[in-house]
Amino acid sequence: MSEKLIYKVTLVSHEQIYELYVKNVYQSELYGFVVIENFVFGEKSAIVVDPSEEKLRIEFEGVERSFIPAHKIIRIDQVKQQGKAKIVAAGKSEGEGEGGGKVSMLYRPDKS
């Protein structure tokens, strides 16, 4: 198999949506976790630097593998080529105010 596989992993972290590119994804021996490793970021020598990609690069600098709770994973795609890693605000579209997202809770405990 001469083709190098790359996976785009979309997950929720700190109330934001992360899109990361990695070379390995698999189920962890720790129950309920997915392992992502061998992070792939764009060229560091590029003249134009994307701030969200740079933030992700700094956050995952020195990380060999990351154990992500399975319920935080939105989607895993096998892709032919790498894109830009990015961070997107979760639950808000342009022009929406506080709490105006399209994601709603399935269960809300009573506050009484």
C-alpha positions in Angstrom: 0.0 0.0 0.0 2.0 3.0 -1.3 -0.9 5.5 -0.7 -0.5 7.5 2.5 -3.8 7.8 4.3 -4.9 11.0 6.0 -8.0 11.5 8.2 -9.9 14.6 8.9 -11.2 14.5 12.4 -14.0 16.9 13.5 -14.6 17.1 17.2 -15.9 19.4 19.9 -13.4 20.8 22.4 -13.9 23.8 24.8 -17.2 24.7 23.1 -15.5 25.0 19.8 -15.4 22.7 16.8 -11.9 21.5 15.9 -11.0 20.2 12.4 -7.7 18.3 12.6 -5.7 16.2 10.1 -4.0 13.1 11.4 -2.3 10.0 10.0 -3.7 7.5 12.5 -7.1 7.0 14.1 -8.2 4.0 16.1 -10.2 2.8 19.1 -8.4 3.1 22.4 -7.9 0.3 24.9 -9.4 2.9 27.3 -13.2 2.3 27.0 -15.0 5.1 25.2 -12.0 6.8 23.8 -10.7 7.3 20.2 -7.0 7.8 19.7 -5.7 10.3 17.1 -2.0 10.6 16.5 0.6 11.9 14.0 -0.9 15.3 13.6 -0.5 17.0 10.2 -0.3 20.7 9.9 0.5 23.0 6.9 4.0 24.3 6.1 5.5 26.3 8.9 7.5 28.4 6.4 4.3 29.7 4.7 4.2 33.5 4.4 0.5 33.7 5.2 -0.3 32.1 8.6 -3.9 31.1 9.5 -4.4 32.1 13.2 -6.7 29.1 14.0 -4.3 26.6 12.5 -1.4 28.2 14.4 -3.4 28.0 17.6 -4.0 24.2 17.0 -0.4 23.7 16.1 0.7 25.3 19.5 -2.0 23.4 21.4 -0.9 20.0 20.0 2.8 20.7 19.9 4.7 17.8 21.5 1.6 15.6 21.7 2.3 12.1 20.4 -1.3 10.9 20.7 -4.5 12.3 22.0 -7.3 10.3 23.6 -10.6 11.9 22.7 -13.9 10.8 24.3 -16.0 9.1 21.7 -19.0 11.4 22.4 -16.9 14.4 21.5 -16.1 13.1 17.9 -18.5 14.6 15.3 -17.0 12.9 12.2 -14.0 11.1 10.9 -13.3 11.3 7.1 -10.6 9.5 5.2 -9.3 12.2 2.7 -6.9 12.1 -0.2 -5.1 15.3 0.7 -4.7 17.5 3.7 -6.6 20.7 4.2 -6.2 23.4 6.7 -6.7 22.6 10.4 -9.2 25.1 11.9 -11.3 26.1 14.8 -15.0 27.1 14.4 -17.3 28.5 17.1 -19.8 25.8 18.0 -23.5 26.4 18.0 -23.5 29.8 16.3 -24.1 30.9 12.8 -23.3 34.4 11.4 -25.7 37.0 12.7 -27.0 34.9 15.7 -26.8 36.2 19.2 -26.0 34.4 22.4 -27.5 31.0 22.6 -28.9 31.2 19.1 -27.3 28.1 17.8 -29.0 25.2 16.0 -27.8 22.6 18.5 -30.3 21.8 21.2 -30.0 19.7 24.3 -31.7 16.3 24.3 -32.1 16.2 28.1 -32.3 19.1 30.5 -32.3 18.2 34.2 -34.8 19.9 36.5 -33.2 22.8 38.4 -35.6 22.4 41.3 
